[in-house]
């Protein structure tokens, strides 16, 4: 087993007892030497997103020898300031260590209904936070599956544990440069493919629009709705609702409109109503 110190982890972290299972399952991350378009950022501004400052992302498509994704997100969008990412511990070359959060979201697929509703509400809140925030950055989730999220065993908080495929778009930069159709709302296209965790998106469009529904689409299609498939299952996290909720039909209708909208800009409204409805069902009304 590698010693934590070899990963560039701060000395105070070295003294902690990191269990072998935790270390291999969620601490080690190997990132590509180049951003190669899988993730990264579009726009010139990144430092200052959080109080911790941070490193600046190169323009979209640029390469770097540093572990771009984890470094940029952990410094500019730190977990201790409320961002839903696993805490960054350290790095050495392309090896990155992040804090162990808890069991994968997949472990809760058959949890009691009340627990699954709470997790679904948190997921929609994450989609909203990453889309609309005071820092005017949009963080688009390009790879959404039950294995990319984890749930804290004590606080039950949902955290993104694999940020390898997150695209950071600078809305302020987009407004200043005004690319073609920059102020036209963008609706992500529903992708009914025959593989698990499918998503359709255009990085060029995500980097050129201010109002985008991608995160709502990704969470609803791949995690919550009947269209979600993972490890041979279907029905999504909110499968088999109680009889009275199923009979009412509102939840299913909102999930369907969020995943595959029938109305123009229908996903934006459905996501808003779904967040409110899940808050009511989970007693998370603020």
Secondary structure by P-SEA (a helix, b strand, c coil): cccccccccccccccccccaaaaacccbbbbcccccccccccccccccccccbbbbbcccccccccaaaaaaaaaaccccccccccccccccccbbbbccccccccccccccaaaaaaaaaaaaaaaaaaccccccbbbbbcccccccbbbbccccccccccccbbbbbcaaaaaaacccccccbbbbbbbbccccbbbbbbaaaaacccccaaaaaaaaacccccccccccccccccccccaaaaaaaaaaaaaaaaacccccaaaaaaaaaaaaaaaaaacccc
